[in-house]
């Protein structure tokens, strides 16, 4: 119990420091602190005006489209220090762990990133994704039938989360899916991207990591005995061929599961809340559901589910006119780039008929561009199109609350009337 108390005390000091920095006006601290984090866009505007901002945490933050795009594509920036030791995996609880935790390929630099991403890539090939289109349509129809039969329903719990959970679970070959349990794992692991801030969160993160590792180790054993045409079976073949370790396989499965539904669930939820605030845009979509794909891209620009990422300098660098030594962290404000007037005309206007001047960075860019982006786009397109065909208006029962996270921007719930 003593180690837990020490961890709890350290986390409490960190929270107080962050709160103090936020009250003193530090933009990065405010992005991590209520109430400012619930409306980050005024903070982003200030950061863009700075060019490169140095926080009291010692990190530099970039928020303009041009600087963020450049850093994401620049191979002299990585996601780990040059020795590969820092930062620790996002899923590593600060509490003592009975099981080993290693970084996912999203948290790795080449050559390990290249090797592991290449093994997972076939699961998201254009042909594989297109084969899932009918599965997505049928799942969408079934979930909407059940939700709308209630009269009032929670868009997140009844539709936006179960849809991608069902699809990615089928793709991975996970039987007997417990949607509520997986959604809880997603919330816990998603919150860990901000860093662990409370003892309760540290315990939940440890428990989720242990549960997920046990789930995938069990499935690996089953697929080794009776392989199928799912992703885990393909990765088990790579394991037996010596192309990755069992722990790398388990970690890759965890990443594909959580990333496979967290972004999409929040994309659908953020989109419907945005439409609720812009009913004229909902009328446009209802009049022409084929605009759904353009609507998805506009939501990704305007209200991105992923707001921040980080890179680490692998050499002494100059960003803007600021010199940054090697092995220093730079925060890349993805959520700011879609509102940058230097990249988009009238960027604070939500317009699904927009012809964008730039490709948005909602799925990042460079070698860490989101592997599951085609699947997320297809799921969200089908979801928005189906909702537009069934809902004459987006009738929200009460103003929703945002999740208490910074890196991931999404709603806790969105109560609606059918």
C-alpha positions in Angstrom: 0.0 0.0 0.0 2.9 2.4 0.7 4.0 2.5 -3.0 0.5 3.4 -4.0 0.4 6.2 -1.4 3.6 7.6 -2.7 2.4 7.5 -6.3 -0.9 9.2 -5.2 1.1 12.0 -3.4 3.3 12.5 -6.5 0.3 12.7 -8.8 -1.4 15.2 -6.5 1.6 17.5 -6.5 1.7 17.3 -10.4 -2.0 18.2 -10.5 -1.5 21.2 -8.2 1.5 22.4 -10.3 -0.5 22.0 -13.6 -3.4 23.9 -12.0 -1.1 26.6 -10.8 0.5 27.0 -14.3 -3.0 27.2 -15.8 -4.2 29.9 -13.4 -1.0 31.8 -14.3 -2.0 31.7 -17.9 0.2 28.9 -19.4 -1.6 27.7 -22.6 -0.4 24.1 -22.5 -1.4 23.8 -18.8 -4.8 25.3 -19.7 -5.3 22.7 -22.4 -4.9 20.0 -19.7 -7.1 21.7 -17.1 -10.8 22.3 -16.7 -12.6 24.4 -17.6 -10.3 25.7 -20.4 -9.8 22.3 -22.0 -13.5 22.0 -22.9 -13.0 24.9 -25.4 -9.4 24.7 -26.6 -9.9 26.9 -29.8 -9.2 30.3 -28.2 -6.1 28.8 -26.6 -5.0 27.5 -30.0 -5.4 30.9 -31.6 -3.0 32.4 -29.0 -0.5 29.6 -29.6 -0.7 30.2 -33.4 0.2 33.8 -32.7 3.3 32.8 -30.8 4.6 30.6 -33.6 6.6 28.4 -31.2 5.6 28.6 -27.6 7.7 27.4 -24.6 5.5 26.2 -21.8 6.4 26.3 -18.1 6.6 22.5 -18.4 9.7 23.0 -20.5 8.0 21.7 -23.7 7.7 23.7 -26.9 4.3 23.8 -28.7 3.6 24.4 -32.3 0.0 25.2 -33.5 0.1 26.5 -37.0 -0.7 24.2 -39.9 2.6 24.8 -41.7 4.8 24.1 -38.6 2.7 21.1 -37.5 2.8 19.6 -41.0 6.5 20.1 -41.3 7.3 18.4 -38.0 5.1 15.4 -38.7 6.8 14.8 -42.0 10.4 15.6 -40.9 12.4 12.4 -40.3 14.7 14.3 -37.9 11.8 14.2 -35.4 10.8 10.9 -33.7 8.4 9.7 -31.0 11.2 8.5 -28.7 14.5 9.9 -27.6 17.5 8.9 -29.7 18.4 6.1 -27.2 14.9 4.8 -27.5 14.3 4.8 -23.8 11.8 7.7 -23.4 8.9 8.4 -23.0 7.4 5.4 -21.3 4.5 3.6 -23.0 1.2 5.4 -22.6 -0.4 2.3 -21.1 2.3 1.9 -18.4 0.7 2.6 -15.1 2.9 4.4 -12.5 1.9 1.6 -10.1 3.9 -1.7 -9.9 2.9 -4.0 -12.7 2.8 -7.8 -12.6 3.1 -7.9 -16.4 5.6 -6.3 -18.9 4.4 -3.3 -20.9 6.2 -2.1 -24.1 5.4 0.8 -26.5 3.0 0.2 -29.3 4.3 0.7 -32.9 2.6 4.1 -32.7 5.0 5.0 -30.0 8.1 3.6 -31.7 10.6 5.0 -34.3 12.0 3.0 -37.2 13.1 0.3 -37.6 10.7 -1.2 -35.1 7.9 1.1 -36.1 8.4 0.1 -39.8 8.5 -3.6 -39.0 5.4 -3.7 -36.8 3.3 -1.4 -38.9 4.1 -3.4 -42.0 2.8 -6.6 -40.3 -0.5 -4.8 -39.3 -1.0 -3.0 -42.6 -2.7 -5.8 -44.6 -5.6 -5.7 -42.2 -6.4 -2.2 -43.5 -5.8 -2.7 -47.2 -8.3 -1.0 -49.5 -9.8 -4.4 -50.6 -10.1 -5.6 -46.9 -11.8 -2.4 -45.9 -14.2 -2.5 -48.9 -15.2 -6.0 -47.9 -16.4 -4.6 -44.6 -18.7 -2.0 -46.1 -21.7 -4.3 -46.0 -20.9 -5.4 -42.5 -20.8 -1.7 -41.4 -24.1 -1.0 -43.2 -25.9 -4.0 -41.5 -24.4 -3.1 -38.1 -25.4 0.5 -38.5 -29.0 -0.4 -39.4 -29.3 -2.8 -36.5 -28.0 -0.4 -33.9 -30.1 2.5 -35.2 -33.2 0.3 -35.2 -32.6 -0.6 -31.6 -31.7 3.0 -30.5 -34.6 4.8 -32.3 -37.1 2.2 -31.0 -36.4 3.7 -27.5 -37.7 7.1 -28.5 -34.8 8.8 -26.6 -31.3 7.3 -26.7 -27.7 8.1 -26.0 -26.0 8.5 -29.4 -22.6 7.6 -27.8 -23.5 4.5 -25.8 -26.2 3.2 -28.1 -24.6 3.9 -31.5 -21.3 5.8 -31.9 -19.3 3.4 -29.7 -21.0 0.0 -30.4 -20.6 0.4 -34.2 -16.8 0.6 -34.5 -16.3 -1.8 -31.5 -18.4 -4.4 -33.4 -16.5 -3.8 -36.7 -12.9 -3.9 -35.3 -13.7 -6.9 -33.0 -15.0 -8.8 -36.1 -11.9 -7.8 -38.0 -9.6 -9.0 -35.2 -11.6 -12.1 -34.7 -12.7 -11.4 -31.1 -15.7 -13.5 -30.1 -18.4 -12.7 -27.5 -17.7 -9.0 -27.6 -18.7 -7.0 -24.4 -19.3 -3.6 -25.9 -19.6 -1.8 -22.5 -16.4 -3.4 -21.2 -14.4 -2.5 -24.4 -15.8 1.1 -24.3 -14.5 1.4 -20.7 -11.1 0.1 -21.7 -11.1 2.7 -24.5 -11.9 5.5 -22.0 -9.1 4.4 -19.6 -6.4 3.9 -22.3 -7.5 7.0 -24.1 -7.2 9.1 -20.9 -3.7 7.7 -20.4 -2.5 9.6 -23.5 -2.7 12.7 -21.3 -0.5 11.1 -18.7 -1.7 9.5 -15.5 -3.0 12.2 -13.1 -4.8 10.4 -10.3 -4.3 7.2 -8.2 -7.7 6.0 -9.3 -6.7 6.4 -12.9 -3.4 4.6 -12.3 -5.3 1.6 -10.8 -7.8 1.5 -13.7 -5.0 1.7 -16.2 -3.2 -1.2 -14.6 -6.3 -3.3 -14.5 -7.3 -2.6 -18.1 -3.8 -3.4 -19.3 -3.8 -6.8 -17.4 -7.3 -7.6 -18.7 -6.4 -6.8 -22.3 -3.2 -8.8 -22.2 -5.0 -11.8 -20.8 -7.7 -11.5 -23.5 -5.2 -11.4 -26.3 -2.9 -14.1 -24.9 -5.9 -16.4 -24.7 -6.9 -15.5 -28.3 -3.4 -16.1 -29.6 -3.4 -19.6 -28.1 -6.8 -20.3 -29.7 -5.8 -18.9 -33.1 -2.5 -20.9 -33.1 -4.6 -24.1 -32.7 -7.4 -23.1 -35.0 -6.4 -20.2 -37.3 -9.0 -18.3 -39.3 -9.0 -15.4 -41.7 -8.9 -12.7 -39.0 -6.1 -10.3 -38.2 -5.0 -12.1 -35.0 -4.5 -15.4 -37.0 -2.4 -13.5 -39.6 -0.3 -12.0 -36.8 0.1 -15.4 -35.1 1.6 -16.6 -38.3 4.1 -13.7 -38.2 4.8 -14.6 -34.6 5.6 -18.2 -35.5 7.8 -17.0 -38.3 9.9 -15.0 -35.8 8.8 -11.6 -37.2 7.7 -10.2 -33.8 7.6 -11.3 -30.2 4.5 -12.4 -28.3 4.5 -9.2 -26.2 4.8 -7.2 -29.4 1.8 -9.1 -30.8 -0.3 -8.6 -27.7 0.6 -4.8 -27.7 -0.2 -4.5 -31.4 -3.6 -6.2 -30.9 -4.4 -3.8 -28.0 -3.5 -0.8 -30.2 -5.6 -2.0 -33.1 -8.6 -2.7 -30.9 -8.6 0.6 -28.9 -7.5 2.9 -31.8 -9.9 1.0 -34.0 -13.0 2.3 -32.2 -11.9 5.3 -30.1 -11.3 7.7 -33.0 -14.4 6.6 -34.9 -16.8 6.8 -31.9 -15.6 10.3 -31.1 -15.7 11.4 -34.8 -19.4 10.4 -35.0 -20.2 11.9 -31.6 -18.4 15.2 -32.3 -20.0 15.3 -35.8 -23.6 15.0 -34.5 -23.0 17.6 -31.7 -21.6 19.9 -34.4 -24.6 19.3 -36.6 -26.9 20.1 -33.6 -25.3 23.5 -33.4 -25.5 24.0 -37.2 -29.0 22.8 -38.2 -28.7 24.3 -41.7 -25.8 22.0 -42.4 -27.9 19.0 -41.2 -30.5 20.1 -43.8 -27.9 20.0 -46.5 -26.9 16.5 -45.5 -30.5 15.3 -45.3 -31.2 16.7 -48.8 -28.2 14.9 -50.2 -26.8 12.0 -48.0 -24.0 11.5 -50.6 -22.4 14.6 -48.9 -21.6 12.3 -45.9 -18.0 11.7 -46.9 -17.4 15.5 -47.2 -19.1 16.0 -43.9 -16.7 13.5 -42.3 -13.7 15.4 -43.6 -15.2 18.7 -42.4 -15.8 17.3 -38.9 -12.2 16.0 -38.8 -11.0 19.5 -39.7 -13.4 21.4 -37.5 -13.7 19.2 -34.3 -11.0 16.6 -34.5 -11.1 13.6 -32.1 -7.3 13.7 -31.8 -6.2 17.2 -30.6 -2.5 16.8 -29.7 0.5 14.5 -30.5 4.2 14.8 -29.7 7.5 14.5 -31.4 11.1 14.5 -30.0 14.0 16.2 -31.7 16.7 13.8 -32.9 19.1 16.6 -33.7 19.6 20.2 -32.7 16.7 21.9 -34.6 15.4 25.3 -35.5 11.6 25.6 -35.6 10.5 29.0 -36.8 13.2 31.1 -35.2 13.6 29.0 -32.1 16.5 26.7 -31.5 15.6 23.4 -29.8 18.3 21.0 -28.7 18.2 17.2 -29.5 16.0 15.0 -27.3 13.5 17.7 -26.4 9.8 17.2 -26.7 7.6 19.3 -29.1 3.8 19.2 -28.7 2.0 19.3 -32.1 -1.4 20.8 -31.7 -3.3 18.9 -34.4 -6.7 20.3 -33.3 -5.4 23.9 -33.9 -4.4 23.2 -37.5 -8.0 22.9 -38.8 -8.8 26.4 -37.5 -5.7 28.1 -38.8 -6.7 31.0 -41.1 -3.3 30.6 -42.7 -4.4 27.3 -44.1 -8.2 27.6 -44.5 -10.5 30.4 -45.5 -13.1 31.2 -42.8 -11.8 28.3 -40.6 -14.2 28.8 -37.7 -17.2 28.2 -40.0 -18.5 24.6 -40.2 -19.4 23.9 -43.9 -19.8 20.4 -45.2 -19.8 21.7 -48.8 -16.3 23.2 -48.3 -13.6 22.6 -50.9 -10.6 22.5 -48.6 -7.4 24.3 -49.5 -5.3 21.8 -47.6 -5.5 18.2 -46.4 -6.4 18.3 -42.8 -4.2 16.7 -40.2 -6.9 14.9 -38.2 -5.3 11.6 -38.9 -1.8 13.0 -38.4 0.8 12.8 -41.3 4.1 11.4 -42.2 5.2 7.9 -41.2 2.7 7.9 -38.3 -0.3 8.7 -40.4 -3.3 6.7 -38.9 -3.2 3.2 -40.3 -7.0 2.8 -39.7 -8.0 6.1 -41.4 -9.8 4.4 -44.4 -11.9 2.2 -42.0 -12.7 5.2 -39.8 -13.7 7.3 -42.8 -16.0 4.5 -44.2 -17.7 3.8 -40.8 -18.3 7.5 -40.2 -19.6 8.1 -43.7 -22.1 5.2 -43.5 -23.1 6.3 -40.0 -23.7 10.0 -40.9 -25.6 9.0 -44.1 -27.9 6.6 -42.2 -28.5 9.1 -39.4 -29.4 11.8 -42.0 -31.9 9.5 -43.6 -33.6 8.7 -40.3 -33.5 11.9 -38.3 -35.4 14.9 -39.5 -33.5 17.0 -37.0 -30.7 16.5 -34.5 -32.7 16.9 -31.3 -30.4 16.9 -28.4 -32.1 16.7 -25.0 -29.5 18.6 -23.0 -26.1 20.1 -23.5 -23.6 17.3 -23.3 -20.4 17.2 -21.3 -17.0 16.7 -22.9 -14.7 13.9 -21.7 -12.1 15.0 -19.1 -9.3 14.5 -21.6 -7.1 16.7 -23.7 -5.4 14.5 -26.4 -8.8 12.8 -27.2 -11.7 15.2 -27.7 -15.0 13.5 -27.4 -18.4 13.5 -25.6 -19.2 11.4 -22.5 -22.8 11.1 -23.8 -25.2 12.7 -26.2 -28.9 12.2 -25.2 -31.1 12.5 -28.3 -34.7 12.1 -29.3 -35.5 10.1 -32.4 
